[in-house]
Amino acid sequence: MKISVCIPMYNENRVIAENARALSEYMEKSFEDYEIVFCSDGSTDGCDETVKALHLPHVRVIGYEKNRGKGYAVRTALLAATGDVRMFTDADLAYGTAVISQVANEFAKHPEADLVIGSRNLKREGYAGYTFIRRIASKAYIRVLCIAGGFRLSDSQCGCKAFSGSAVEKIFPRCEVNGFAFDFEAILWAVKMNMKIVETPVHVINHGESKVRIVRDTVKMLGDLRKMKKRIRRASI
């Protein structure tokens, strides 16, 4: 089974060299058949060239000139990847590297699975390191969005998701959302296609500053969700 790890990056030069080396070392010792695809989302700080200059094995760097949003970068990387399992996670490796083997094992245990989604809500330590306020706000944010989306998932917004290669090819050519709501769009398509979704417990290891602003982004996401649900409900597959 070939594993593709896809990393969207936008001006990540401060951390990308160290994290690219750590990711490469982990993949090299853990998998016989793998690739790492970095996708620069119109970065202007040279992080793409930094990764290229490392000359790491099984690493590709792709991208485009204009910043389009995380969803566009993830979609571009997943569709460019060639793995039987294609996973995306953030450039800061927020969930560490061992989670990659965990995801691969979930696909091995559940060969019928189309998606494996990380969840911070399945185990108590999922929110370790979060402040009380940030933990409560995050849980409320996820709950509101999942109710609106009609999902039974415990953590639709975890930045660690994996797809079978065939699921990527069915879902992502249909996707149009370039911003943070891209996760929801992918899940909505998966649900419409009756795909099998498995959740696996994860926790944040490397805490960075959250780019989500709870009130503002919840309102925007709810609006995006309504539009997505309407468009996908009417689509033929």
C-alpha positions as CSV (number, residue, x, y, z in Angstrom):
1,M,0.0,0.0,0.0
2,K,1.5,3.3,-1.1
3,I,0.9,6.3,1.3
4,S,0.9,9.9,0.1
5,V,1.2,12.6,2.7
6,C,0.1,16.0,1.3
7,I,1.2,19.3,3.0
8,P,-0.4,22.6,2.0
9,M,1.8,25.5,2.8
10,Y,1.5,29.3,2.7
11,N,4.6,31.3,3.8
12,E,5.8,28.5,6.1
13,N,9.6,29.2,5.8
14,R,10.0,29.7,9.5
15,V,9.2,26.0,10.2
16,I,9.2,24.2,6.9
17,A,12.8,22.9,6.7
18,E,12.8,21.3,10.2
19,N,9.4,19.8,9.7
20,A,10.1,18.6,6.2
21,R,13.2,16.8,7.5
22,A,11.3,15.3,10.4
23,L,8.5,14.1,8.2
24,S,10.9,12.6,5.6
25,E,12.8,10.8,8.3
26,Y,9.6,9.3,9.7
27,M,8.3,8.2,6.4
28,E,11.6,6.7,5.4
29,K,11.8,4.5,8.5
30,S,8.1,3.6,8.6
31,F,7.0,2.9,5.0
32,E,8.4,1.1,2.1
33,D,6.2,2.8,-0.5
34,Y,5.4,6.5,0.1
35,E,5.6,10.0,-1.2
36,I,5.3,13.5,0.3
37,V,3.7,16.2,-1.8
38,F,4.2,19.8,-0.6
39,C,1.8,22.3,-2.3
40,S,2.7,26.0,-2.1
41,D,-0.5,28.1,-2.0
42,G,1.0,31.1,-3.7
43,S,3.7,31.5,-1.1
44,T,6.0,34.6,-1.3
45,D,8.6,33.7,1.3
46,G,10.4,31.0,-0.7
47,C,9.2,28.0,1.4
48,D,8.8,25.9,-1.8
49,E,12.4,26.5,-2.7
50,T,13.5,25.7,0.8
51,V,11.9,22.3,0.6
52,K,13.4,21.7,-2.9
53,A,16.9,22.6,-1.7
54,L,16.7,19.8,1.0
55,H,16.7,17.1,-1.8
56,L,14.7,14.7,0.4
57,P,13.7,11.3,-1.0
58,H,10.2,10.7,-2.4
59,V,9.4,14.4,-2.1
60,R,7.6,16.6,-4.7
61,V,7.0,20.3,-4.5
62,I,4.1,21.7,-6.5
63,G,2.2,24.9,-6.4
64,Y,1.0,28.0,-8.2
65,E,1.7,31.8,-8.1
66,K,-1.6,33.2,-6.7
67,N,-2.8,32.5,-3.2
68,R,-6.1,30.5,-3.6
69,G,-6.8,29.2,-0.1
70,K,-6.1,26.1,1.9
71,G,-8.9,24.1,0.3
72,Y,-7.4,24.7,-3.2
73,A,-3.9,23.7,-2.0
74,V,-5.2,20.5,-0.4
75,R,-7.3,19.6,-3.4
76,T,-4.4,20.2,-5.8
77,A,-2.0,18.1,-3.7
78,L,-4.5,15.2,-3.2
79,L,-5.3,15.0,-7.0
80,A,-1.6,15.2,-7.8
81,A,-0.7,12.4,-5.4
82,T,-0.6,8.7,-6.5
83,G,-1.0,6.8,-3.2
84,D,-3.6,4.1,-2.4
85,V,-4.1,6.2,0.7
86,R,-3.8,10.0,0.5
87,M,-3.6,12.0,3.6
88,F,-3.3,15.7,4.4
89,T,-2.0,17.4,7.5
90,D,-0.7,20.9,8.2
91,A,2.8,22.2,7.6
92,D,3.4,22.6,11.4
93,L,2.8,18.9,11.9
94,A,0.3,19.8,14.6
95,Y,-0.7,16.1,15.1
96,G,2.8,14.8,14.9
97,T,4.1,12.1,12.5
98,A,3.0,8.9,14.3
99,V,-0.5,9.7,13.3
100,I,0.4,8.7,9.7
101,S,1.0,5.1,10.7
102,Q,-2.2,5.2,12.8
103,V,-4.2,6.3,9.8
104,A,-2.5,3.6,7.6
105,N,-3.4,1.0,10.3
106,E,-7.0,2.1,10.3
107,F,-7.2,1.5,6.5
108,A,-5.6,-1.9,7.0
109,K,-8.2,-2.7,9.7
110,H,-11.1,-1.3,7.7
111,P,-10.4,-2.2,4.0
112,E,-13.9,-1.0,3.2
113,A,-13.2,2.5,4.5
114,D,-13.1,5.4,2.0
115,L,-12.1,8.1,4.6
116,V,-10.3,8.1,7.9
117,I,-10.8,11.3,9.8
118,G,-8.9,12.4,12.9
119,S,-10.9,13.3,16.0
120,R,-9.9,15.2,19.1
121,N,-13.2,14.2,20.8
122,L,-12.8,10.4,20.9
123,K,-10.3,10.4,23.8
124,R,-9.8,12.6,26.8
125,E,-6.3,13.7,25.8
126,G,-7.6,15.0,22.4
127,Y,-7.6,18.5,23.7
128,A,-4.5,18.3,25.9
129,G,-2.6,21.6,25.9
130,Y,-5.7,23.6,25.0
131,T,-6.8,26.4,27.4
132,F,-10.2,25.8,28.9
133,I,-11.8,28.6,26.9
134,R,-10.2,27.5,23.6
135,R,-11.3,23.9,24.3
136,I,-14.9,24.9,25.0
137,A,-15.1,27.3,22.1
138,S,-13.7,24.6,19.7
139,K,-16.1,22.0,20.8
140,A,-19.1,24.4,20.5
141,Y,-17.9,25.5,17.0
142,I,-17.6,21.9,15.8
143,R,-21.0,20.9,17.4
144,V,-22.9,23.8,15.7
145,L,-21.3,23.1,12.3
146,C,-22.0,19.4,12.5
147,I,-25.6,19.9,13.4
148,A,-26.0,22.3,10.5
149,G,-24.2,19.9,8.2
150,G,-26.3,16.9,9.3
151,F,-23.1,15.0,10.3
152,R,-22.7,12.4,13.0
153,L,-19.0,12.9,13.1
154,S,-17.4,13.9,16.4
155,D,-14.8,16.3,14.9
156,S,-15.3,17.4,11.3
157,Q,-12.8,20.2,11.6
158,C,-9.7,18.2,12.5
159,G,-6.9,19.1,10.2
160,C,-5.9,15.5,9.7
161,K,-7.9,13.5,7.1
162,A,-7.1,10.7,4.8
163,F,-8.9,9.2,1.7
164,S,-8.5,6.1,-0.4
165,G,-7.1,7.0,-3.8
166,S,-10.5,6.1,-5.4
167,A,-12.3,8.4,-3.0
168,V,-10.0,11.3,-3.9
169,E,-10.7,10.8,-7.6
170,K,-14.5,10.7,-7.0
171,I,-14.7,13.6,-4.5
172,F,-12.2,16.3,-5.2
173,P,-12.8,16.9,-8.9
174,R,-16.3,18.0,-7.8
175,C,-15.1,20.3,-5.0
176,E,-15.3,24.1,-5.5
177,V,-14.6,25.5,-2.0
178,N,-11.2,27.0,-1.6
179,G,-11.4,28.3,2.0
180,F,-11.7,26.6,5.4
181,A,-15.1,25.1,4.6
182,F,-13.4,22.7,2.1
183,D,-13.5,19.9,4.8
184,F,-17.3,20.1,4.9
185,E,-17.6,20.0,1.2
186,A,-15.5,16.8,0.9
187,I,-17.5,15.2,3.7
188,L,-20.9,16.2,2.1
189,W,-19.8,14.6,-1.2
190,A,-18.7,11.4,0.7
191,V,-22.0,11.2,2.5
192,K,-23.9,11.7,-0.8
193,M,-21.9,8.9,-2.4
194,N,-22.6,6.6,0.7
195,M,-18.9,6.3,1.4
196,K,-17.6,4.6,4.6
197,I,-16.1,7.1,7.1
198,V,-14.0,5.9,10.0
199,E,-12.8,8.2,12.8
200,T,-9.6,7.7,14.7
201,P,-8.5,9.5,18.0
202,V,-5.8,12.2,17.6
203,H,-4.4,15.0,19.8
204,V,-2.5,18.1,19.0
205,I,1.2,17.8,19.7
206,N,2.5,21.1,18.3
207,H,0.2,24.0,19.3
208,G,0.2,27.0,17.0
209,E,-2.0,30.0,17.0
210,S,-5.4,29.2,15.7
211,K,-6.4,31.0,12.6
212,V,-10.1,30.4,13.3
213,R,-12.1,33.2,14.8
214,I,-15.1,31.4,16.4
215,V,-18.0,33.9,16.0
216,R,-17.0,35.4,12.6
217,D,-16.0,32.0,11.0
218,T,-19.0,30.2,12.4
219,V,-21.3,32.7,10.7
220,K,-19.4,32.5,7.5
221,M,-19.2,28.7,7.6
222,L,-22.9,28.3,8.2
223,G,-23.6,30.5,5.1
224,D,-21.1,28.4,3.1
225,L,-22.7,25.2,4.4
226,R,-26.2,26.2,3.2
227,K,-24.9,26.9,-0.3
228,M,-22.9,23.7,-0.4
229,K,-25.8,21.5,0.8
230,K,-28.1,23.0,-1.8
231,R,-25.6,22.5,-4.6
232,I,-24.6,19.0,-3.7
233,R,-28.2,17.9,-3.0
234,R,-29.1,18.9,-6.5
235,A,-26.0,17.3,-8.2
236,S,-26.2,14.0,-9.9
237,I,-23.5,11.4,-9.3
